[in-house]
Amino acid sequence: MILFCWPAYFVVVDRKTPIMQSFSLARVITKGNEMTTFLMRMLSMGIVLIGFFALCIGIVFAQPLAMLLFACGYLVTSSQLDPKAAPT
């Protein structure tokens, strides 16, 4: 269940919803995107582990990169960003 509540933080900030309502809205956003959510979790864990194993210095760069991955993932799963659109 907690695997599908990751957009709740972004929903509170982006849509200004109450905290308890953000969890149900987060579940609606991730419905149909279960594999994307799973792959994002695995990729972020891999990035953070690589940063940790790089003498713990790499974690300074790896953790913000993983958080950026989730921010972009929220935009894509909530249909605010088209991943196939070409930048202008």
C-alpha positions in Angstrom: 0.0 0.0 0.0 2.8 2.4 0.9 4.3 1.7 -2.5 1.5 3.6 -4.2 1.3 6.5 -1.8 4.5 8.2 -2.9 2.8 11.0 -4.9 1.0 12.2 -1.7 3.7 14.7 -0.9 3.5 16.2 -4.4 -0.3 16.2 -4.4 -0.3 18.3 -1.2 2.0 20.9 -2.6 0.8 20.9 -6.2 -3.0 20.7 -5.7 -3.2 22.1 -2.2 -5.3 19.1 -1.0 -5.6 18.1 2.7 -3.2 15.5 3.9 -5.6 12.7 4.4 -7.3 13.3 1.0 -3.9 13.4 -0.7 -3.4 9.6 0.0 -6.5 8.6 -1.8 -5.7 11.0 -4.7 -2.2 9.5 -4.8 -3.7 6.0 -5.2 -5.8 7.3 -8.1 -2.8 8.7 -9.8 -0.7 5.5 -9.4 -3.6 3.3 -10.6 -2.6 1.9 -13.9 1.1 2.9 -13.3 2.1 0.1 -10.9 5.0 -1.0 -13.1 6.2 2.5 -13.5 6.1 3.0 -9.7 8.0 -0.2 -9.2 10.7 0.6 -11.7 11.1 4.1 -10.3 11.6 2.6 -6.8 14.2 0.2 -8.1 16.0 2.8 -10.1 16.1 5.3 -7.2 17.4 2.6 -4.9 20.1 1.7 -7.4 21.2 5.3 -7.8 21.4 5.8 -4.0 23.3 2.6 -3.5 25.8 3.5 -6.2 26.2 6.9 -4.5 26.6 5.2 -1.1 29.2 2.8 -2.4 31.2 5.6 -4.0 32.8 6.3 -0.6 29.6 7.9 0.7 30.6 11.1 -1.2 28.4 10.2 -4.1 25.3 10.2 -1.9 25.4 14.0 -1.9 24.6 13.8 -5.7 22.6 10.6 -5.8 19.9 11.5 -3.3 18.9 14.8 -5.0 18.9 12.9 -8.3 16.6 10.2 -6.9 14.2 12.9 -5.6 14.2 14.6 -9.0 13.3 11.2 -10.5 10.2 11.1 -8.3 9.2 14.7 -9.1 9.4 14.0 -12.8 7.6 10.7 -12.2 4.8 12.6 -10.5 4.4 14.9 -13.5 4.3 12.1 -15.9 1.8 9.9 -13.9 -0.5 12.8 -13.2 -0.5 13.7 -16.9 1.0 17.1 -16.4 4.0 16.3 -18.6 4.1 14.4 -21.8 7.3 12.2 -21.9 7.1 12.0 -25.7 6.8 15.7 -26.3 9.8 17.4 -27.9 11.3 20.3 -26.0 10.8 23.7 -27.7 
